[in-house]
Amino acid sequence: MIDVLYFAWVRERIGVPREQVDTTAATVVDLVEELKAREPRYEAAFADLRALRVALDQELSDFDASLAGVREVAFFPPMTGG
């Protein structure tokens, strides 16, 4: 089981702030594909990965990163400072 957190408009499209996901995904991209296959709201949230960032156990990461040993995955839009 992996805790998956959604922030900002990702949370709004999916409709929940977090969930536990039972997954066999090896990488973040694999997890995204599993989520997108669930239902249209996930497909809409993950339609353009270039518009998203991901953190694994609260560390910024890449979508091709391994999920081995990961407990938490967070998806969010890029942040701007100011």
Backbone as JSON Lines, residues from 0, in Angstrom:
{"i":0,"aa":"M","n":[0.84,-1.19,0.0],"ca":[0.0,0.0,0.0],"c":[0.88,1.25,0.0]}
{"i":1,"aa":"I","n":[0.47,2.2,-0.8],"ca":[1.15,3.5,-0.86],"c":[0.12,4.58,-0.59]}
{"i":2,"aa":"D","n":[0.49,5.55,0.24],"ca":[-0.35,6.73,0.44],"c":[-0.12,7.66,-0.74]}
{"i":3,"aa":"V","n":[-1.19,8.06,-1.4],"ca":[-1.11,8.98,-2.53],"c":[-1.82,10.26,-2.14]}
{"i":4,"aa":"L","n":[-1.11,11.38,-2.25],"ca":[-1.65,12.69,-1.89],"c":[-1.8,13.54,-3.14]}
{"i":5,"aa":"Y","n":[-2.87,14.32,-3.18],"ca":[-3.16,15.19,-4.31],"c":[-3.32,16.62,-3.8]}
{"i":6,"aa":"F","n":[-2.7,17.57,-4.5],"ca":[-2.76,18.96,-4.09],"c":[-3.28,19.86,-5.19]}
{"i":7,"aa":"A","n":[-3.85,20.99,-4.79],"ca":[-4.33,22.05,-5.7],"c":[-5.34,21.49,-6.7]}
{"i":8,"aa":"W","n":[-5.18,21.84,-7.98],"ca":[-6.18,21.42,-8.96],"c":[-6.19,19.91,-9.19]}
{"i":9,"aa":"V","n":[-5.11,19.22,-8.85],"ca":[-5.1,17.75,-8.97],"c":[-6.14,17.18,-8.01]}
{"i":10,"aa":"R","n":[-6.13,17.68,-6.78],"ca":[-7.11,17.26,-5.77],"c":[-8.54,17.6,-6.22]}
{"i":11,"aa":"E","n":[-8.71,18.78,-6.8],"ca":[-10.04,19.2,-7.26],"c":[-10.57,18.27,-8.35]}
{"i":12,"aa":"R","n":[-9.71,17.88,-9.28],"ca":[-10.16,16.99,-10.38],"c":[-10.46,15.58,-9.89]}
{"i":13,"aa":"I","n":[-9.65,15.09,-8.97],"ca":[-9.85,13.72,-8.49],"c":[-10.95,13.67,-7.43]}
{"i":14,"aa":"G","n":[-11.04,14.71,-6.61],"ca":[-12.13,14.78,-5.64],"c":[-11.79,14.31,-4.25]}
{"i":15,"aa":"V","n":[-10.55,13.91,-4.02],"ca":[-10.11,13.52,-2.68],"c":[-8.7,14.06,-2.45]}
{"i":16,"aa":"P","n":[-8.36,14.38,-1.2],"ca":[-7.01,14.9,-0.94],"c":[-5.95,13.81,-0.82]}
{"i":17,"aa":"R","n":[-6.38,12.59,-0.45],"ca":[-5.43,11.49,-0.3],"c":[-6.18,10.17,-0.33]}
{"i":18,"aa":"E","n":[-5.45,9.12,-0.62],"ca":[-6.01,7.78,-0.58],"c":[-4.88,6.78,-0.46]}
{"i":19,"aa":"Q","n":[-5.21,5.59,-0.01],"ca":[-4.25,4.49,0.02],"c":[-4.49,3.66,-1.22]}
{"i":20,"aa":"V","n":[-3.41,3.37,-1.93],"ca":[-3.51,2.65,-3.19],"c":[-2.73,1.34,-3.08]}
{"i":21,"aa":"D","n":[-3.4,0.26,-3.39],"ca":[-2.75,-1.04,-3.47],"c":[-2.26,-1.17,-4.9]}
{"i":22,"aa":"T","n":[-0.96,-1.15,-5.09],"ca":[-0.41,-1.1,-6.44],"c":[0.72,-2.1,-6.64]}
{"i":23,"aa":"T","n":[0.9,-2.48,-7.88],"ca":[2.04,-3.31,-8.27],"c":[3.0,-2.49,-9.14]}
{"i":24,"aa":"A","n":[2.76,-1.18,-9.22],"ca":[3.56,-0.3,-10.07],"c":[5.02,-0.3,-9.63]}
{"i":25,"aa":"A","n":[5.92,-0.32,-10.6],"ca":[7.35,-0.28,-10.32],"c":[7.88,1.16,-10.3]}
{"i":26,"aa":"T","n":[7.24,2.04,-11.07],"ca":[7.69,3.43,-11.16],"c":[6.49,4.36,-10.98]}
{"i":27,"aa":"V","n":[6.78,5.64,-10.85],"ca":[5.71,6.63,-10.74],"c":[4.84,6.61,-11.99]}
{"i":28,"aa":"V","n":[5.45,6.52,-13.16],"ca":[4.67,6.48,-14.41],"c":[3.73,5.28,-14.41]}
{"i":29,"aa":"D","n":[4.2,4.15,-13.93],"ca":[3.34,2.97,-13.85],"c":[2.15,3.23,-12.93]}
{"i":30,"aa":"L","n":[2.41,3.87,-11.81],"ca":[1.33,4.22,-10.88],"c":[0.32,5.15,-11.55]}
{"i":31,"aa":"V","n":[0.82,6.15,-12.24],"ca":[-0.06,7.08,-12.94],"c":[-0.94,6.33,-13.95]}
{"i":32,"aa":"E","n":[-0.36,5.4,-14.68],"ca":[-1.14,4.62,-15.65],"c":[-2.22,3.8,-14.96]}
{"i":33,"aa":"E","n":[-1.89,3.21,-13.82],"ca":[-2.9,2.46,-13.05],"c":[-4.03,3.39,-12.6]}
{"i":34,"aa":"L","n":[-3.67,4.56,-12.11],"ca":[-4.69,5.52,-11.65],"c":[-5.56,5.99,-12.82]}
{"i":35,"aa":"K","n":[-4.93,6.31,-13.94],"ca":[-5.68,6.78,-15.11],"c":[-6.69,5.74,-15.6]}
{"i":36,"aa":"A","n":[-6.37,4.48,-15.42],"ca":[-7.26,3.41,-15.88],"c":[-8.47,3.25,-14.96]}
{"i":37,"aa":"R","n":[-8.44,3.84,-13.78],"ca":[-9.54,3.69,-12.82],"c":[-10.84,4.31,-13.32]}
{"i":38,"aa":"E","n":[-10.78,5.58,-13.69],"ca":[-11.99,6.3,-14.11],"c":[-11.6,7.65,-14.7]}
{"i":39,"aa":"P","n":[-12.54,8.32,-15.36],"ca":[-12.24,9.57,-16.08],"c":[-11.65,10.69,-15.24]}
{"i":40,"aa":"R","n":[-12.02,10.79,-13.98],"ca":[-11.48,11.9,-13.17],"c":[-9.97,11.77,-13.02]}
{"i":41,"aa":"Y","n":[-9.44,10.56,-12.92],"ca":[-7.99,10.36,-12.86],"c":[-7.35,10.65,-14.21]}
{"i":42,"aa":"E","n":[-8.01,10.22,-15.25],"ca":[-7.52,10.5,-16.62],"c":[-7.39,12.01,-16.82]}
{"i":43,"aa":"A","n":[-8.36,12.77,-16.37],"ca":[-8.32,14.23,-16.51],"c":[-7.19,14.83,-15.68]}
{"i":44,"aa":"A","n":[-7.0,14.34,-14.47],"ca":[-5.98,14.9,-13.59],"c":[-4.56,14.63,-14.1]}
{"i":45,"aa":"F","n":[-4.38,13.48,-14.74],"ca":[-3.04,13.09,-15.2],"c":[-2.89,13.17,-16.72]}
{"i":46,"aa":"A","n":[-3.71,13.98,-17.37],"ca":[-3.69,14.07,-18.84],"c":[-2.37,14.62,-19.37]}
{"i":47,"aa":"D","n":[-1.75,15.54,-18.64],"ca":[-0.5,16.16,-19.09],"c":[0.5,16.16,-17.95]}
{"i":48,"aa":"L","n":[1.38,15.18,-17.93],"ca":[2.35,15.07,-16.84],"c":[3.34,16.22,-16.81]}
{"i":49,"aa":"R","n":[3.49,16.93,-17.92],"ca":[4.38,18.1,-17.93],"c":[3.85,19.2,-17.01]}
{"i":50,"aa":"A","n":[2.56,19.15,-16.68],"ca":[1.94,20.15,-15.82],"c":[1.94,19.72,-14.36]}
{"i":51,"aa":"L","n":[2.65,18.65,-14.05],"ca":[2.67,18.11,-12.69],"c":[4.08,17.9,-12.17]}
{"i":52,"aa":"R","n":[4.18,17.89,-10.86],"ca":[5.4,17.51,-10.17],"c":[5.04,16.36,-9.24]}
{"i":53,"aa":"V","n":[6.06,15.62,-8.83],"ca":[5.84,14.49,-7.94],"c":[6.9,14.49,-6.85]}
{"i":54,"aa":"A","n":[6.48,14.1,-5.65],"ca":[7.41,13.92,-4.54],"c":[7.21,12.52,-3.98]}
{"i":55,"aa":"L","n":[8.33,11.86,-3.7],"ca":[8.31,10.53,-3.09],"c":[8.84,10.67,-1.68]}
{"i":56,"aa":"D","n":[8.03,10.31,-0.71],"ca":[8.39,10.47,0.7],"c":[8.93,11.87,0.98]}
{"i":57,"aa":"Q","n":[8.22,12.86,0.45],"ca":[8.46,14.29,0.65],"c":[9.75,14.81,0.02]}
{"i":58,"aa":"E","n":[10.27,14.1,-0.99],"ca":[11.44,14.54,-1.75],"c":[11.04,14.65,-3.21]}
{"i":59,"aa":"L","n":[11.3,15.82,-3.82],"ca":[10.99,15.97,-5.25],"c":[11.66,14.87,-6.04]}
{"i":60,"aa":"S","n":[10.96,14.37,-7.04],"ca":[11.46,13.24,-7.8],"c":[11.02,13.37,-9.25]}
{"i":61,"aa":"D","n":[11.38,12.35,-10.04],"ca":[11.0,12.28,-11.45],"c":[9.94,11.21,-11.63]}
{"i":62,"aa":"F","n":[9.2,11.31,-12.72],"ca":[8.14,10.35,-12.98],"c":[8.67,8.96,-13.34]}
{"i":63,"aa":"D","n":[9.94,8.86,-13.7],"ca":[10.5,7.54,-14.01],"c":[11.16,6.91,-12.78]}
{"i":64,"aa":"A","n":[11.03,7.54,-11.62],"ca":[11.64,7.03,-10.39],"c":[10.97,5.75,-9.92]}
{"i":65,"aa":"S","n":[11.76,4.91,-9.29],"ca":[11.27,3.66,-8.72],"c":[10.42,3.91,-7.48]}
{"i":66,"aa":"L","n":[9.42,3.06,-7.29],"ca":[8.58,3.13,-6.1],"c":[9.01,2.14,-5.03]}
{"i":67,"aa":"A","n":[10.12,1.44,-5.25],"ca":[10.59,0.45,-4.28],"c":[10.84,1.12,-2.93]}
{"i":68,"aa":"G","n":[10.17,0.66,-1.91],"ca":[10.34,1.18,-0.56],"c":[9.64,2.5,-0.28]}
{"i":69,"aa":"V","n":[8.96,3.06,-1.26],"ca":[8.29,4.34,-1.09],"c":[6.99,4.14,-0.32]}
{"i":70,"aa":"R","n":[6.73,5.03,0.63],"ca":[5.5,4.96,1.42],"c":[4.47,6.01,1.0]}
{"i":71,"aa":"E","n":[4.97,7.14,0.44],"ca":[4.07,8.24,0.11],"c":[4.45,8.87,-1.22]}
{"i":72,"aa":"V","n":[3.44,9.07,-2.07],"ca":[3.6,9.75,-3.36],"c":[2.67,10.96,-3.35]}
{"i":73,"aa":"A","n":[3.2,12.12,-3.69],"ca":[2.39,13.33,-3.74],"c":[2.45,13.94,-5.14]}
{"i":74,"aa":"F","n":[1.3,14.31,-5.66],"ca":[1.2,14.94,-6.97],"c":[0.7,16.37,-6.79]}
{"i":75,"aa":"F","n":[1.33,17.33,-7.48],"ca":[0.97,18.73,-7.35],"c":[1.45,19.51,-8.57]}
{"i":76,"aa":"P","n":[0.85,20.66,-8.83],"ca":[1.3,21.5,-9.94],"c":[2.59,22.2,-9.55]}
{"i":77,"aa":"P","n":[3.36,22.66,-10.53],"ca":[4.58,23.41,-10.21],"c":[4.24,24.62,-9.35]}
{"i":78,"aa":"M","n":[5.13,24.95,-8.46],"ca":[4.92,26.09,-7.57],"c":[5.75,27.27,-8.07]}
{"i":79,"aa":"T","n":[5.21,28.45,-7.87],"ca":[5.95,29.66,-8.22],"c":[6.18,30.47,-6.95]}
{"i":80,"aa":"G","n":[7.27,31.15,-6.93],"ca":[7.59,31.96,-5.76],"c":[7.13,33.41,-5.97]}
{"i":81,"aa":"G","n":[7.22,34.16,-4.92],"ca":[6.88,35.55,-5.11],"c":[6.35,36.21,-3.89]}
